[in-house]
Amino acid sequence: MEVLESTRFLMKKYGITASKALGQNFLINEEVLNRIVEASRDN
């Protein structure tokens, strides 16, 4: 199961909804996550 599909599945299973008005977002791209982690190590 892909990350997006599993995220949607878990959100539905547990009744979780994201609110853009509250600035809630989900990072589901592992490549982007790795870039963020690497960038934080450089500082």
C-alpha positions in Angstrom: 0.0 0.0 0.0 1.4 3.4 -0.9 1.9 6.1 1.7 -1.0 8.3 0.5 -3.4 5.3 0.4 -2.3 4.1 3.9 -2.5 7.7 5.3 -6.1 8.0 3.9 -7.0 4.6 5.3 -5.7 5.4 8.7 -7.4 8.8 8.8 -10.7 7.2 7.8 -10.3 4.4 10.3 -9.7 6.7 13.2 -12.0 9.5 12.1 -9.2 12.0 11.6 -9.7 15.0 9.4 -7.2 17.7 8.5 -8.2 21.3 8.6 -6.4 23.7 6.3 -7.8 26.6 8.4 -5.7 25.3 11.3 -2.6 24.7 9.0 -2.8 21.0 9.3 -0.9 19.1 6.6 0.6 15.6 6.3 4.0 14.9 4.9 3.6 11.8 2.8 6.6 12.0 0.5 9.6 10.2 1.9 12.1 11.9 -0.4 10.9 15.4 0.9 11.1 14.1 4.5 14.7 12.9 3.9 15.6 16.3 2.4 14.2 18.1 5.5 16.1 15.8 7.8 19.4 16.4 5.9 18.9 20.1 5.8 18.3 20.2 9.6 21.6 18.3 10.1 23.5 21.0 8.2 22.4 23.7 10.6 
